[in-house]
Amino acid sequence: MNLTAIIAALQQGDLRALARAISIVEAGGATAEALLDQVPLLASKADVVGITGAPGAGKSSLLDCLIEVYKQRDSRVGVVAVDPTSSVHDGAILGDRIRWMRHACSPNVVIRSLASRGSLGGVSAATAAVVRLLAAAGCRPVFVETVGVGQIGSEIAGIAGLVVALTAPGLGDDIQMMKAGVLDVADLVVLNKADLPGASALHSALAAELEHRGGRIISTNAIDGGGVAELVGAIDELRHAAGRTPNGHPVDRSRLEARIVEHSLALLRPRLRARLATMANLNLPPDDLARILAEAHETSRPLSNP
């Protein structure tokens, strides 16, 4: 099946064609670029909802509840789950789907797990491309669950039109952990596990932190579904606002810039890694490596100029 046929089939909702397209994109290279050239851009980033937050906050459990609600609607739900890759053996346990087994046979749910493969910021290099493929296959909305993140995990804002940041009691100094990155890009802040001790104090601290930023806090409990209906209502409200923040102001162009940077890096990473692997096999002396590094610096200099 050629690339044009694959794209045509996935746009008709063919899951085999979608799976094949995602595999091509994950592999990277010229074939992946040629395929993505034929995939339409997202009509609205409001159809992409990022779920992020600290490890242990209950992202997967809460997303399980959201999938259950949205799959009852007419449109197909897409889910991209990013799991961390080991820096030791380069493997990843794609375990999020274990929590979502009740959706495994649903025709209205498409779940794809991705390994982070060394990418920082909670997403993988292929995440944005996979989201485009799911959207092209008719998934509305597409949820993106990031790796557990802290102060610097804000790259999801370059992919999602709406970012939901989770925290929970008992995770240490949650405000300090989240405020430098995630809260800056969060459209909604969810206090999950709201039945645990310390939830009230954490809610007050979050409210104080968000007072000058704007935004909304919703308390949930993924175990019994508490607060999920309110969260769904808030997500729908913001999605329908298409392209605007909760305060009614146009979306900051920094999100668009972040998306451009992430897309560029996604194209450059596999080529750079292949080049480095080739150099490693050649056992080049340190002087040659230093020269190559200097050439790379000079080559990239135009990109840093205003």
N, C-alpha and C positions, 0 to 999 in steps of 0.2 A: 504494500500500500504506500503510495507516494504521499508527500507532505500535504499537498492540496486535498487529497482524498481524506486524510486523517482529520484535517481541520473541518472539512465539510461534514464528516461523520460526527465529530464531537459537538458541532453546533446543532446537530439534530438530537443531541442528548445521548449518543452512543457511549456507554461507559468503557468499552474496550478501547475505543479510539482515544478517549480521554486519558485512560491509564497509559496508553502507549505514548501519547504526547507528553505527559508528565515525565515519563522515564527518559525521553529524549532531552527534555529541558534539564533534568537533573544531571544528565551526563555532560552537558555543556558542549562547547565547540561550534563549528560552522553550521552543523545540521540544526542545532538548537536555535541559533540565531536566524536561520532561514525559516524555521517553523514559526518563531515568534513574529517575524515580519508579516506573516499572514493572519495573525491573531488580532482581532480588533481591540483597541484600547477600551478600558472600562468606561461605560457611559456615565457612571457616577461612582465616585469612591465612597459615597454614602452606603453603598451595598456591601462594603467591606468593614467588618467589625473586629477590632483587635482586642484580645483578652490577655492582659499581662499582669504582672505583679510578683511578689516575693515567692520563693519556694515554700510550699506548705500552706499557701493562702487558700487553696481549694479551687484553683482555676478549672481543673478537669471536671471536678464534681459539679461546679456551678454551670459549666458549659454543657454538661450532660442534661441539666434541667432546661437550659435554653434550647438545645436541640429538640427535646421532647415537645416544647411549645411550638417551635417554628415548623417542625415537620408535619404538624397537623394542618398547615396552610397549603395552598395550592402549589406554591413554587418549591423547587428542590433546594435543599440546604447544603452548602458546601462547608467543609471543615478542614483546615490545614493545621496540623499539630506538629510543632517543632520540638524535638527532644535533643538533649545535649550529647555531643560526641566526646568520647574519651580521648584525652590527650596522650594516653599511654598506648592503647591498641587500636585507636581510630574506629572503634565500634560504637553503636548506639542502641540502647534498649528502647524500642518504639512502643512504650507501654501505655500511652494514653488511650489507645483503642480498647484496652482491656476493660477500662471503666465504662466504655460506651457499647458494650456487647448487645445491649437491648435494641440498638439502632442498626446493628450489622445487616439485617435482612430488609431494612426499610428501603423502598424504591425512591423515597424522597430525601435520602441522606447520602452524601458522598464524603467519605473521610479519607484523607491522605496524610500519612505521617512522614516527616522529613527529619533527617539528621542535621544538626547545626553545622557539622563539618568545619569547625574552627571559627565560624563567624561569630563576632561579638554582637551584643545588643539584643539578644533574645530571638533573632530570626536567622534563617539560613540564606545563602546567596541566591537560592532558587525560589524563595518564598514568593516574591512579587510576581514572578513569571507563572508559578503554579496558580496563584490567585486569578490571574488573567485567564488561564485555561478553564478554571472552574466557572468563572463568570461567563465565558464564551459558551460553556455547556449548559447554561441556563440556571446556575445556582444563584439564588437570592434569598437571604444574604449569604456571604462567605465569611465564616468566622476564622480568625487566625489566633491560635493559642501559642504564645511565646514560651521559650525556656524561662524558668524562674529567674527574675532579674531584680536589680536593686537600683543604685543611683544612676547608672549609665545606660540602662536598657530602654532607650527611647526611640530606637530605630523603627519600631512598629508604626510610628506616626508617619513615616514616609510611605507606608503601604496602605494603612487603613484610614478611612475617612472618619471613623469614630473609634476612640480608644477607651476601653473600660479597664481601669486599674484596680486590682484587688489587694486587700490586706486583711489581716485577721489578728485577734488578740494572741499574745503569747509568742510572737515572733521577734522579740527583742525591741529595739528602738525603731519602731516602724516608720515614724516620721523622718528620722535621720536617714533611714535606708532608702526611702522612696522620694524624698522631696527634691533632690538635686536633678533627677531626670524624669522619672515616670509621671510625677504629679504635674510637671510642666506641660505635658502633652495629653493628659487625661481629660476626656470630656465628661466622664462619669467615674466617681470613686465608689467602690463597693466595699463595705465592711462586712466580710463574710464571717461565718461562725459566730454570729451575733449573740448566740445564747451562752457563750463562754464568759468566764470571769474576766473583767478588764475591758469588756466591749464598750461600756458606757464611757469610760475614761478615754479610750482610744477615739471614740466618735467625737468627743469634745476637742481632743487635740487635732484631729483632722479638720474639724470645722474651723478652728482657729487658723490652721495653716492655709486653708483654702479661702479664707475670708477676703483676702486681697487679690486672689487669683480668679475667683469665680468658679463655677462648677457645682456639682451636686453630689451629695453623699446618700447612698442607699444601703440599708442594712439588710443582709440576707442570711439564710441558713440553708445550705444546699441539701442537707440531710432530710429535712421535712418540707422543703420548698418555700419556706417563709421568705417573703420579700421578692420572690421571683417574678410575680405578676407585675409588681411596681417597676422592677428592672426592665422587663420586656416593654412596658409602656414607655419608659424613658428612652430606651433604645429606638423604638418605633418613632417617637416624637422627633428625636434628633436625626434619624434617617430621612424622615419626611422634610426636614429643614434643608436637606440636600445642599451641601457646600457652605453651610454657615455654622458658626459656633453657638453654644447655648446662650451667649450674650447677644446674639444677633449680628455680630460683626463678621466680615468676610474672613474665611480661613487664612491664617498666616501663611505667607508664601514660603516660609521656612520648611513647611511640610512638602511643598512641591520640590524645593531644592534638595531636601533629604531624599526624596524619591529618585531624583536625577543622579545623585551621588551613589545611592545604593545600586541603581541599575548599571551605572558605569563600572562600579567595583565588581558586580556580578560577572561582567564581561571580561574584566582584566584578571581576576583571581585565577581562573583555570589556566590561562596562558602563562601567567607568572609562575605558577606552581610547576607547570610542565617545563618551563625554562630552567627553574632552579633544580628540578630533578635531573635534567640533562647535565647541568653543571656539576652536580654531586657525583654523577657517574664518571665524569671526566677527571675527577680528583685534581682540580685546578689548584695551583699554588695560591697563597694568600694575596700576592701582588696582583694576580689576574682578577681575583674576586673583587679586590678594592677598585680596580679599573672599571669593572662591569657596574659596580655600585655607583661610581662617579658618572658613568654614561647614563645610567637610569635616572640619576638626579637631574642631569642636564636635559634629558628627554622630557621629564615631567615638569620642568620649570615653567613652560608656557601656560600650563594648566593653573598654576598658582598666581599668575600675573592678573591684575584687575582688568 
